[in-house]
């Protein structure tokens, strides 16, 4: 799960998702808006949720 979250933080991932959306018929602006909404939700969760301590 952490690997997926790390990948979603990369701008290239969002650029790739935008291209895929455009290829499959979604408006580029719509794909970008969805990406921004997801990023906003993730940022809000990062503020609200506490970090777990890793066991050694």
C-alpha positions in Angstrom: 0.0 0.0 0.0 2.9 2.4 0.8 4.4 1.8 -2.6 1.1 2.8 -4.3 0.9 5.9 -2.1 4.5 6.8 -3.0 3.8 6.4 -6.7 0.6 8.6 -6.4 2.8 11.4 -5.0 4.8 11.5 -8.2 3.8 14.1 -10.9 4.6 11.7 -13.7 2.0 9.3 -12.4 -0.7 12.0 -12.7 0.6 13.0 -16.1 0.3 9.4 -17.2 -3.2 9.0 -15.8 -4.2 12.2 -17.7 -2.9 10.8 -21.0 -4.7 7.5 -20.4 -7.9 9.4 -19.7 -7.5 11.4 -22.8 -6.8 8.3 -24.9 -9.9 6.6 -23.6 -12.1 9.6 -24.3 -12.2 11.6 -21.0 -11.7 15.3 -21.3 -8.1 16.3 -20.2 -9.6 18.9 -17.9 -11.8 16.4 -16.2 -8.9 14.0 -15.6 -6.9 16.8 -14.1 -9.8 17.9 -11.9 -10.2 14.4 -10.6 -6.5 14.2 -9.9 -6.6 17.5 -8.0 -9.6 16.3 -5.9 -7.8 13.1 -5.0 -4.7 15.0 -4.1 -6.8 17.3 -1.9 -8.4 14.4 -0.1 -5.0 12.7 0.4 -3.5 16.0 1.8 -6.4 16.3 4.2 -6.0 12.8 5.4 -2.3 13.4 5.8 -3.1 16.3 8.1 -5.8 14.4 10.1 -4.4 10.9 10.5 -1.6 10.3 12.9 1.5 8.4 11.8 2.1 4.9 13.0 5.3 4.1 14.7 7.3 1.4 13.0 8.3 -1.5 15.2 12.0 -2.3 15.2 
